[in-house]
Amino acid sequence: MTEYEVVIGLETHIQLNTQTKIFCSCKADSWEQPPNTNICPVCTGLPGVLPVPNEAAVEKAVILATAMHAEPQSLSFFDRKNYFYPDLPKGYQITQYDRPIAVGGYLDLPMPDGRTRRVTINKLHLEEDAGKTKNEKGKRYIDFNRCGVPLVEMVTNPDIRSADEAAQYLTRLRQLLRWLGISEADMEKGHLRCDANVSIRPKGSAELNTKTEIKNVNSIDAVRSAILVETERQIREVESGGEIKPWTLDWDDNRKSLHKMRSKETEADYRYFREPDLLPVHLDDDWKERILADFPELPLARRQRFMDTYALPEYDAEVLTSERSLSEYFEAAAQAYGGDAKQVSNWLMNDVMRMLNDANIPASQLRLRPEHLAEILKLVDAKAINNAIGKKLLKKVEKSGKSPAEIVEAEGLAQVSDDSAIREICQKIIDSNPAEVESCRSGKESLIGWFVGQVMREMRGKADPQMARQILSELLKQ
Ligand SMILES: [Zn+2]
């Protein structure tokens, strides 16, 4: 039996989060606006209008190109891609063809087994989006709101070797786009769209066979499922002596199935030529320097640095760099604390991240600042408060915005480490629970935990639990 491998290339369309559209001053994001309310003569292609390029769209494309290790080009051109479709009012799309804004580049994917899969990029180009067509009850409705929204199209080479790797690529890309603050990268809202080119070959072969193109997948899970379904179909087809045809396939996420849309157009059908109404984009060194002045450390580099500098396990570094503001929060807290950074990581990944999820906010919006978290950890280390009180303090600081020390003082939460005070309570608990004392003394030593719990409750959680345990075991042995 032949063993097959799948060969995948991904074509992504990324909606840049500029204020205005790419060639006019309409709002760029009209999500949730009534149809055809966010349009003007330019983006609906009325006669006599002229497009004006949006500087911010060029700048965000350059930031993305740099993050993808691509080479931004000092000279690039806009071209017309001609095709007829109802939601394309001009009859052509302004895009870039042979001289795009950037070429080359790659994205590294750290795989679970420790390998790294490098996915190389063919080119990145800037273009305008088309409108939307909706069929309903035998009628066709057209909404031009999305016409002229700035997109970067980014095409990978066929470097991806499994559905999981494709999902990884999209996950990392989405993380990167949000990290850079250049796109909301929400697949459900179409801010990040993906078409997958899929072909198969016998394992070990280097040839590229006929591929099919999967369209209309609007979540990362859907991309994974669609690729798996298509891979199996192609293997069945080839095994039964059939031939793979270069179809374009439409993914139906409800039925988890693919349907043939049409045979693929060839590039010549688009009759590309230079856009005569736009000048070339000159990206000189000064401009590039200005664009990249605040270029951040990228997620994978920061992940590695967290492992090296703070001795964090890979898992912690991965979680803490999943989002930029969380990674900045961790680093600020770790520096303010100065102790074992793993402690900071534990508190962040458990309690603080739960608070973030519950409130559905990024770390930067917490009232519990990194310095507060560091202060709480120091209070625990100094045995000024115990662990349980420390965790309660997180919520109290978040709610009140006051500093941990202030709250400890005002609410009398300081840990009681006074031997005689704890001993008194321990004795009281022992005296009032003779049956438990009896079974503990006759060998059921696990009961000690129950006694500690009683003492903590009696002292409203403020006792030093280790000290309570020590005194209790002493008294129970007598
Ligand atoms: Zn417009």
Residues whose N, C-alpha, C, O or C-beta is under 5 A from the ligand:
A	BS01	ZN	C24 S25 C26 I39 C40 V42 C43
